[in-house]
């Protein structure tokens, strides 16, 4: 009887979300303590990815819904967050200096840096919880699994994950060549967009909107593309990256801005000179 009551409580969507959030608060507390030692707050970005995987595993085991659909969502999230988290770990954390964005925040916060950073890590816990809601909505869709819309969503999600991975690899390969240090990457997807990685990151979240279209709670899936789009276009994504690129690349990047879309991949407005 007690087991049945417990099962019903954890299967309740609100209970699932609250338990997940509580665990994320403790997890981000631990990561905040780690960054006090290593002085690299980029582990918060890795923590975001790990948190998404942990929460979707929790939902998979406890939420109501068709097992096949829950496993499908779990695989999609693990592919997305696992790849991104590993990329960030290898390129932003292990053996790397702290990202300039976090260095700037530390300077701006001054003597309050330690506790403001604590607040930032806790915001990550809230962000993971919020962005996990689309997964839960899809998992609890009462319709039979694997309809046409759901398969279309899977294609969007997998295509976006592959696109972001290709963009990251192309940029990393470009940066590894020492003679490219002060040059702008115009190779591959970067010929079509100044931030193709951000575009595919945003596109990935539309997969869950399509998969759950018309299901109970469907509007909550819009949290993904709307929230991520706002962050990438207005807050920590493109605005910061553009300012940093202008500081380090100068006129080369100004020409890039004049010819190439900031977000959606498309052919340049005019041929780009290859410096």
C-alpha positions as CSV (number, residue, x, y, z in Angstrom):
1,X,0.0,0.0,0.0
2,X,2.8,2.4,1.0
3,X,4.6,1.6,-2.2
4,X,1.5,2.3,-4.3
5,X,1.0,5.7,-2.6
6,X,4.7,6.6,-3.2
7,X,4.4,5.5,-6.8
8,X,1.3,7.7,-7.4
9,X,3.1,10.7,-5.8
10,X,6.2,10.3,-7.9
11,X,4.1,9.7,-11.1
12,X,2.3,13.1,-10.5
13,X,4.0,15.6,-12.9
14,X,4.4,18.3,-10.3
15,X,5.9,15.9,-7.8
16,X,8.3,14.6,-10.5
17,X,9.4,18.2,-11.4
18,X,9.9,19.2,-7.8
19,X,11.9,16.2,-6.8
20,X,14.1,16.7,-9.9
21,X,14.6,20.4,-9.0
22,X,15.6,19.5,-5.5
23,X,18.2,17.1,-6.7
24,X,19.5,19.7,-9.2
25,X,19.9,22.3,-6.5
26,X,22.2,19.9,-4.6
27,X,24.0,19.0,-7.8
28,X,24.7,22.7,-8.7
29,X,25.7,23.4,-5.1
30,X,28.4,20.7,-5.5
31,X,29.5,22.2,-8.9
32,X,29.7,25.6,-7.4
33,X,32.0,24.3,-4.7
34,X,34.2,22.6,-7.3
35,X,34.5,25.9,-9.3
36,X,35.8,27.6,-6.1
37,X,38.8,25.3,-6.4
38,X,39.4,25.1,-10.1
39,X,38.3,28.7,-10.9
40,X,36.5,27.6,-14.1
41,X,32.8,28.4,-14.1
42,X,32.3,26.7,-17.5
43,X,31.5,23.6,-15.5
44,X,28.1,25.2,-15.0
45,X,27.5,24.7,-18.7
46,X,28.6,21.1,-18.5
47,X,26.4,20.7,-15.4
48,X,23.4,22.0,-17.5
49,X,23.9,19.1,-19.9
50,X,24.4,16.5,-17.1
51,X,21.4,17.8,-15.3
52,X,19.2,17.4,-18.4
53,X,20.3,13.8,-18.8
54,X,19.7,13.1,-15.1
55,X,16.2,14.6,-15.1
56,X,15.1,12.8,-18.3
57,X,16.3,9.5,-16.8
58,X,14.3,10.3,-13.7
59,X,11.2,11.0,-15.8
60,X,11.7,7.9,-17.9
61,X,11.6,5.7,-14.8
62,X,8.8,7.5,-12.9
63,X,6.5,9.3,-15.3
64,X,3.3,7.7,-16.8
65,X,3.2,7.1,-20.5
66,X,4.1,4.6,-23.2
67,X,7.5,3.0,-22.5
68,X,8.5,3.2,-26.2
69,X,7.9,6.9,-26.3
70,X,9.7,7.5,-23.0
71,X,12.7,5.6,-24.2
72,X,12.7,7.6,-27.5
73,X,12.8,10.9,-25.7
74,X,15.5,9.6,-23.3
75,X,17.7,8.6,-26.2
76,X,17.2,12.0,-28.0
77,X,18.1,14.0,-24.9
78,X,21.1,11.8,-24.1
79,X,22.4,12.3,-27.6
80,X,21.8,16.0,-27.5
81,X,23.0,16.8,-24.0
82,X,25.7,14.0,-23.9
83,X,27.4,15.3,-27.1
84,X,27.2,18.9,-26.1
85,X,28.3,18.3,-22.5
86,X,31.3,16.2,-23.7
87,X,32.3,18.9,-26.2
88,X,32.1,21.6,-23.5
89,X,34.1,19.5,-21.1
90,X,36.9,18.9,-23.5
91,X,37.0,22.4,-25.1
92,X,36.0,24.7,-22.1
93,X,37.0,22.9,-18.9
94,X,39.8,20.2,-19.0
95,X,43.1,21.9,-19.3
96,X,41.5,25.1,-20.5
97,X,41.5,28.7,-19.1
98,X,38.1,29.9,-17.9
99,X,35.9,31.3,-20.7
100,X,36.3,35.1,-21.2
101,X,32.5,35.5,-20.5
102,X,32.9,34.2,-16.9
103,X,36.2,36.1,-16.4
104,X,34.2,39.3,-17.3
105,X,31.5,38.4,-14.8
106,X,34.0,37.9,-12.0
107,X,35.6,41.3,-12.7
108,X,32.1,42.9,-12.8
109,X,31.0,41.3,-9.5
110,X,34.2,42.2,-7.6
111,X,34.1,41.2,-4.0
112,X,30.6,39.7,-4.3
113,X,31.8,37.4,-7.0
114,X,31.7,34.2,-4.9
115,X,28.0,34.6,-3.8
116,X,26.8,35.9,-7.1
117,X,28.4,32.9,-8.8
118,X,26.5,30.8,-6.3
119,X,23.3,32.4,-7.5
120,X,24.3,31.8,-11.1
121,X,24.8,28.1,-10.5
122,X,21.4,27.9,-8.8
123,X,19.8,29.6,-11.8
124,X,21.2,26.8,-13.8
125,X,19.3,24.3,-11.6
126,X,16.1,26.3,-12.3
127,X,16.9,26.5,-16.0
128,X,17.4,22.7,-16.3
129,X,14.1,22.1,-14.5
130,X,12.3,24.6,-16.8
131,X,13.8,23.2,-20.0
132,X,12.9,19.6,-18.9
133,X,9.2,20.3,-19.1
134,X,8.9,19.7,-22.8
135,X,10.4,16.2,-22.3
136,X,7.8,15.4,-19.7
137,X,4.9,16.6,-21.9
138,X,6.1,14.4,-24.8
139,X,6.5,11.4,-22.5
140,X,3.0,11.7,-21.1
141,X,1.3,12.2,-24.5
142,X,-1.8,9.9,-24.3
143,X,-1.9,9.2,-28.0
144,X,-0.4,6.0,-29.5
145,X,3.3,6.4,-30.1
146,X,5.1,7.0,-33.4
147,X,2.6,9.0,-35.4
148,X,3.6,11.1,-38.4
149,X,4.1,14.2,-36.4
150,X,6.2,12.4,-33.8
151,X,8.4,10.9,-36.5
152,X,8.8,14.4,-38.0
153,X,9.9,15.7,-34.7
154,X,12.5,13.0,-34.3
155,X,13.9,13.9,-37.7
156,X,14.1,17.5,-36.7
157,X,15.8,16.7,-33.5
158,X,18.4,14.3,-34.9
159,X,19.1,16.6,-37.8
160,X,19.7,19.5,-35.4
161,X,21.9,17.5,-33.2
162,X,24.0,16.4,-36.2
163,X,24.1,20.0,-37.5
164,X,25.3,21.4,-34.2
165,X,28.0,18.7,-34.0
166,X,29.2,19.4,-37.5
167,X,29.4,23.2,-36.8
168,X,31.3,22.6,-33.5
169,X,33.8,20.2,-35.3
170,X,34.4,22.7,-38.1
171,X,35.1,25.6,-35.8
172,X,37.4,23.5,-33.5
173,X,39.3,22.3,-36.5
174,X,39.7,25.8,-37.8
175,X,40.9,27.1,-34.4
176,X,43.5,24.3,-34.0
177,X,45.5,25.8,-36.9
178,X,47.8,28.3,-35.4
179,X,47.7,30.6,-38.5
180,X,43.9,31.1,-38.0
181,X,44.3,32.6,-34.5
182,X,43.2,36.1,-35.7
183,X,41.0,35.1,-38.6
184,X,37.3,34.5,-38.9
185,X,36.1,30.9,-39.6
186,X,34.2,30.9,-42.9
187,X,34.4,27.1,-43.5
188,X,31.5,24.8,-44.0
189,X,28.3,25.9,-42.1
190,X,30.2,29.0,-40.9
191,X,30.1,30.2,-44.5
192,X,26.3,30.3,-44.3
193,X,25.8,31.6,-40.8
194,X,27.9,33.5,-38.2
195,X,26.5,31.2,-35.5
196,X,25.3,27.9,-37.0
197,X,25.9,26.1,-33.8
198,X,23.4,28.3,-32.0
199,X,20.8,27.9,-34.8
200,X,20.9,24.1,-34.6
201,X,20.8,24.3,-30.8
202,X,17.6,26.3,-31.1
203,X,16.2,24.1,-33.9
204,X,16.6,21.0,-31.7
205,X,14.1,22.3,-29.2
206,X,11.4,22.5,-31.9
207,X,11.5,18.7,-32.1
208,X,9.5,18.4,-28.9
209,X,7.0,21.0,-30.0
210,X,6.3,18.9,-33.1
211,X,6.2,15.6,-31.3
212,X,3.7,16.8,-28.7
213,X,1.5,19.0,-30.9
214,X,-2.1,18.9,-29.7
215,X,-1.3,16.8,-26.7
216,X,-2.3,17.9,-23.1
217,X,0.2,20.5,-21.9
218,X,1.5,21.0,-25.5
219,X,2.0,24.8,-25.0
220,X,4.7,24.0,-22.4
221,X,6.9,22.5,-25.1
222,X,7.3,26.1,-26.5
223,X,9.5,26.8,-23.4
224,X,12.3,25.1,-25.3
225,X,12.5,27.1,-28.5
226,X,11.2,30.4,-27.1
227,X,13.5,30.3,-24.0
228,X,16.6,29.1,-25.8
229,X,16.0,31.5,-28.7
230,X,15.7,34.4,-26.2
231,X,18.9,33.4,-24.5
232,X,20.9,32.8,-27.7
233,X,19.7,35.9,-29.5
234,X,19.4,38.4,-26.7
235,X,21.4,37.4,-23.6
236,X,24.4,35.1,-23.4
237,X,24.7,33.7,-27.0
238,X,25.1,36.0,-30.0
239,X,25.4,39.4,-28.3
240,X,28.4,38.2,-26.2
241,X,30.0,36.3,-29.0
242,X,29.7,39.2,-31.4
243,X,31.3,41.7,-29.0
244,X,34.1,39.3,-28.3
245,X,34.7,38.6,-32.0
246,X,34.8,42.3,-32.8
247,X,37.4,42.8,-30.0
248,X,39.6,40.0,-31.3
249,X,39.0,39.9,-35.1
250,X,38.3,43.6,-35.8
251,X,37.6,44.5,-39.5
252,X,37.6,40.9,-40.6
253,X,34.6,40.2,-38.4
254,X,32.9,43.5,-39.4
255,X,33.1,42.3,-43.0
256,X,31.7,38.9,-41.9
257,X,28.8,40.7,-40.2
258,X,28.0,42.7,-43.4
259,X,27.8,39.6,-45.6
260,X,26.6,36.7,-43.5
261,X,23.4,36.0,-41.6
262,X,23.8,36.1,-37.8
263,X,21.6,33.1,-37.1
264,X,19.7,31.2,-39.9
265,X,22.1,29.6,-42.4
266,X,21.8,31.2,-45.9
267,X,24.0,32.2,-48.8
268,X,26.1,35.3,-48.1
269,X,24.8,38.6,-49.4
270,X,27.9,38.9,-51.5
271,X,31.0,36.8,-52.0
272,X,33.2,36.7,-49.0
273,X,36.9,37.5,-49.4
274,X,39.1,34.7,-48.0
275,X,41.8,36.4,-45.9
